[in-house]
């Protein structure tokens, strides 16, 4: 295997003597459920600055539809939720992490409800839905299929009411500032203010996932893996980068964004049919449409190949029209804009990249292997999901780990009682003379390559091809010094893609979302373990 690509320590040149400075007790990078909850907790005793590269509400959380998996029903139990999560994770979950997050989840969600989050109710009781892999209906939702939006807006309101929290929107965090494996903040960029050094006693990465490295993805444009890339450049340990979850059902229409058709559509009785109109999931798994996501995604791919068709279909025509329209108003609206009436027509769907299970390795308190640096939410790897994330566990994990990281950051500052002391730092890039590049072309080529060679089904030949192509692109992209987000995002996407491919080549078995056609069996003797990656020089 070739040596892993080793990027420069920093993406840009900067000098602390000529760059503006910003100071805060806790810096939170990212504004999804994990980042906002971290900021709220950290603000209990100190100043907090949230940095987000787009609007505060533009992130994966805002697009989450299905709901939050949480034990709030008297008939459900923590033990059942833990078992379902462990079963889905296929022997790679960190049991202690699963136990902690599932056990603390009900309190965190109850707090959110107490602060004004409006989840769907019937007869003054929460409504619960069942999803694939869950043995019990424990998914709570908001506005039918807009749970993430409700959670996001509730947390944003709480944040904006807190005088200790400031927000920098449209601010791109380029790289972590570290010295002797200690994080002191970031070098960031704003379109009007330019470069700035943000010094912080504690830094929390909550930058979300990296779905944009794939051509087909449910993720918004901002999900380019920036947090994973900057942590790797700074020397943090990453874990499980081969485990990328593909959501089985996203709307597949030419010209349409890959809009998520939430798993709860199947939970409410939606049936998957192939090109011929045949129901096929009963041939692949005893739970049929409610099988775990990895099984459903791989089954859909097989059915597409069998029928030589670009997609399959979800059939919800048998569900009463009033219930259907009330339950899935956003899906109805989006489909209607393309001439599809979900009460009368089949919905064309296929899998898309959805969630990064791996990420920055953290401990129970969300601490990374770099001192004073935390990570929470999708950017982090807690070990909760193992080889396959159980549906609707992500918002739960974000709430819990956001709370944990913010609380511990606040407490650790109190314990140390040290002043924030910046230091002189000067970085200079050795820049290539060749300056013209078509970034969009490289980015689109990368996305297509990753979808083809490191997607739902993988093998050595295609992974090697991806490795070689990415290495070639890196040879003339990574040595450039860009002055705008498009360039930095491309560099981050190339780096994250290389890490996914390297880990996928190394894991010579099939487990969960990582399926290799040349190693189709699960190998517990050799591979019941985690793959960790760390930059050799930093």
ChimeraX attribute file (.defattr): number of C-alpha atoms within 10 A of each C-alpha:
attribute: neighborCount
match mode: 1-to-1
recipient: residues
	/A:1	8
	/A:2	9
	/A:3	6
	/A:4	18
	/A:5	19
	/A:6	16
	/A:7	19
	/A:8	15
	/A:9	19
	/A:10	20
	/A:11	25
	/A:12	20
	/A:13	14
	/A:14	18
	/A:15	13
	/A:16	16
	/A:17	11
	/A:18	10
	/A:19	13
	/A:20	13
	/A:21	14
	/A:22	13
	/A:23	18
	/A:24	21
	/A:25	22
	/A:26	28
	/A:27	32
	/A:28	29
	/A:29	28
	/A:30	31
	/A:31	33
	/A:32	32
	/A:33	36
	/A:34	36
	/A:35	32
	/A:36	28
	/A:37	28
	/A:38	36
	/A:39	34
	/A:40	22
	/A:41	20
	/A:42	32
	/A:43	22
	/A:44	16
	/A:45	14
	/A:46	15
	/A:47	19
	/A:48	30
	/A:49	24
	/A:50	25
	/A:51	27
	/A:52	26
	/A:53	22
	/A:54	17
	/A:55	13
	/A:56	21
	/A:57	19
	/A:58	20
	/A:59	27
	/A:60	26
	/A:61	26
	/A:62	21
	/A:63	20
	/A:64	24
	/A:65	26
	/A:66	28
	/A:67	30
	/A:68	27
	/A:69	29
	/A:70	29
	/A:71	26
	/A:72	19
	/A:73	15
	/A:74	6
	/A:75	9
	/A:76	15
	/A:77	15
	/A:78	17
	/A:79	13
	/A:80	14
	/A:81	24
	/A:82	18
	/A:83	16
	/A:84	17
	/A:85	26
	/A:86	24
	/A:87	21
	/A:88	25
	/A:89	23
	/A:90	18
	/A:91	18
	/A:92	23
	/A:93	23
	/A:94	15
	/A:95	17
	/A:96	13
	/A:97	17
	/A:98	22
	/A:99	19
	/A:100	16
	/A:101	24
	/A:102	24
	/A:103	19
	/A:104	19
	/A:105	26
	/A:106	19
	/A:107	15
	/A:108	18
	/A:109	23
	/A:110	13
	/A:111	12
	/A:112	18
	/A:113	14
	/A:114	10
	/A:115	13
	/A:116	15
	/A:117	19
	/A:118	17
	/A:119	20
	/A:120	18
	/A:121	14
	/A:122	8
	/A:123	6
	/A:124	7
	/A:125	10
	/A:126	18
	/A:127	17
	/A:128	22
	/A:129	20
	/A:130	22
	/A:131	29
	/A:132	24
	/A:133	19
	/A:134	25
	/A:135	14
	/A:136	19
	/A:137	18
	/A:138	25
	/A:139	24
	/A:140	24
	/A:141	28
	/A:142	23
	/A:143	19
	/A:144	21
	/A:145	25
	/A:146	23
	/A:147	25
	/A:148	25
	/A:149	22
	/A:150	22
	/A:151	28
	/A:152	26
	/A:153	18
	/A:154	19
	/A:155	25
	/A:156	19
	/A:157	12
	/A:158	15
	/A:159	20
	/A:160	13
	/A:161	10
	/A:162	14
	/A:163	10
	/A:164	17
	/A:165	22
	/A:166	17
	/A:167	16
	/A:168	16
	/A:169	17
	/A:170	16
	/A:171	24
	/A:172	25
	/A:173	27
	/A:174	23
	/A:175	23
	/A:176	26
	/A:177	21
	/A:178	18
	/A:179	14
	/A:180	8
	/A:181	16
	/A:182	16
	/A:183	21
	/A:184	24
	/A:185	30
	/A:186	23
	/A:187	22
	/A:188	19
	/A:189	20
	/A:190	17
	/A:191	12
	/A:192	8
	/A:193	10
	/A:194	13
	/A:195	22
	/A:196	20
	/A:197	24
	/A:198	23
	/A:199	24
	/A:200	27
	/A:201	24
	/A:202	27
	/A:203	29
	/A:204	31
	/A:205	33
	/A:206	32
	/A:207	32
	/A:208	34
	/A:209	29
	/A:210	31
	/A:211	28
	/A:212	24
	/A:213	29
	/A:214	27
	/A:215	21
	/A:216	23
	/A:217	26
	/A:218	28
	/A:219	28
	/A:220	19
	/A:221	14
	/A:222	20
	/A:223	22
	/A:224	26
	/A:225	28
	/A:226	28
	/A:227	31
	/A:228	32
	/A:229	27
	/A:230	24
	/A:231	25
	/A:232	26
	/A:233	24
	/A:234	25
	/A:235	19
	/A:236	24
	/A:237	19
	/A:238	26
	/A:239	24
	/A:240	27
	/A:241	26
	/A:242	27
	/A:243	25
	/A:244	28
	/A:245	26
	/A:246	28
	/A:247	23
	/A:248	25
	/A:249	30
	/A:250	27
	/A:251	25
	/A:252	23
	/A:253	16
	/A:254	8
	/A:255	7
	/A:256	12
	/A:257	15
	/A:258	23
	/A:259	21
	/A:260	25
	/A:261	27
	/A:262	24
	/A:263	24
	/A:264	25
	/A:265	24
	/A:266	22
	/A:267	19
	/A:268	15
	/A:269	17
	/A:270	19
	/A:271	22
	/A:272	26
	/A:273	21
	/A:274	20
	/A:275	17
	/A:276	9
	/A:277	13
	/A:278	12
	/A:279	17
	/A:280	18
	/A:281	22
	/A:282	13
	/A:283	10
	/A:284	15
	/A:285	15
	/A:286	10
	/A:287	13
	/A:288	19
	/A:289	27
	/A:290	25
	/A:291	21
	/A:292	25
	/A:293	27
	/A:294	24
	/A:295	21
	/A:296	24
	/A:297	22
	/A:298	19
	/A:299	18
	/A:300	25
	/A:301	20
	/A:302	12
	/A:303	20
	/A:304	17
	/A:305	12
	/A:306	11
	/A:307	13
	/A:308	10
	/A:309	12
	/A:310	14
	/A:311	24
	/A:312	27
	/A:313	25
	/A:314	27
	/A:315	23
	/A:316	22
	/A:317	18
	/A:318	12
	/A:319	15
	/A:320	10
	/A:321	14
	/A:322	9
	/A:323	9
	/A:324	20
	/A:325	18
	/A:326	13
	/A:327	20
	/A:328	21
	/A:329	14
	/A:330	17
	/A:331	23
	/A:332	17
	/A:333	15
	/A:334	15
	/A:335	20
	/A:336	12
	/A:337	10
	/A:338	12
	/A:339	10
	/A:340	16
	/A:341	18
	/A:342	22
	/A:343	18
	/A:344	12
	/A:345	15
	/A:346	19
	/A:347	25
	/A:348	23
	/A:349	23
	/A:350	25
	/A:351	27
	/A:352	28
	/A:353	25
	/A:354	23
	/A:355	24
	/A:356	25
	/A:357	27
	/A:358	30
	/A:359	34
	/A:360	30
	/A:361	24
	/A:362	23
	/A:363	15
	/A:364	15
	/A:365	19
	/A:366	27
	/A:367	23
	/A:368	24
	/A:369	19
	/A:370	19
	/A:371	17
	/A:372	22
	/A:373	28
	/A:374	30
	/A:375	36
	/A:376	36
	/A:377	30
	/A:378	32
	/A:379	29
	/A:380	31
	/A:381	25
	/A:382	31
	/A:383	25
	/A:384	29
	/A:385	28
	/A:386	30
	/A:387	29
	/A:388	31
	/A:389	29
	/A:390	25
	/A:391	25
	/A:392	25
	/A:393	21
	/A:394	24
	/A:395	27
	/A:396	24
	/A:397	28
	/A:398	28
	/A:399	27
	/A:400	27
	/A:401	32
	/A:402	31
	/A:403	26
	/A:404	24
	/A:405	30
	/A:406	33
	/A:407	21
	/A:408	19
	/A:409	30
	/A:410	25
	/A:411	15
	/A:412	13
	/A:413	19
	/A:414	12
	/A:415	9
	/A:416	9
	/A:417	10
	/A:418	9
	/A:419	9
	/A:420	14
	/A:421	10
	/A:422	15
	/A:423	10
	/A:424	7
	/A:425	11
	/A:426	10
	/A:427	12
	/A:428	12
	/A:429	15
	/A:430	11
	/A:431	14
	/A:432	12
	/A:433	8
	/A:434	10
	/A:435	11
	/A:436	7
	/A:437	12
	/A:438	7
	/A:439	15
	/A:440	12
	/A:441	10
	/A:442	16
	/A:443	23
	/A:444	15
	/A:445	18
	/A:446	24
	/A:447	21
	/A:448	17
	/A:449	23
	/A:450	24
	/A:451	20
	/A:452	17
	/A:453	20
	/A:454	29
	/A:455	25
	/A:456	21
	/A:457	19
	/A:458	23
	/A:459	19
	/A:460	18
	/A:461	12
	/A:462	18
	/A:463	22
	/A:464	18
	/A:465	15
	/A:466	22
	/A:467	26
	/A:468	14
	/A:469	16
	/A:470	22
	/A:471	19
	/A:472	11
	/A:473	16
	/A:474	20
	/A:475	12
	/A:476	13
	/A:477	22
	/A:478	24
	/A:479	18
	/A:480	23
	/A:481	19
	/A:482	17
	/A:483	15
	/A:484	14
	/A:485	17
	/A:486	13
	/A:487	20
	/A:488	24
	/A:489	22
	/A:490	23
	/A:491	27
	/A:492	26
	/A:493	26
	/A:494	26
	/A:495	26
	/A:496	24
	/A:497	26
	/A:498	23
	/A:499	25
	/A:500	22
	/A:501	25
	/A:502	23
	/A:503	20
	/A:504	26
	/A:505	22
	/A:506	13
	/A:507	21
	/A:508	22
	/A:509	21
	/A:510	21
	/A:511	26
	/A:512	22
	/A:513	27
	/A:514	25
	/A:515	26
	/A:516	23
	/A:517	14
	/A:518	14
	/A:519	16
	/A:520	16
	/A:521	13
	/A:522	17
	/A:523	14
	/A:524	12
	/A:525	7
	/A:526	10
	/A:527	16
	/A:528	14
	/A:529	14
	/A:530	18
	/A:531	16
	/A:532	15
	/A:533	21
	/A:534	18
	/A:535	18
	/A:536	11
	/A:537	11
	/A:538	18
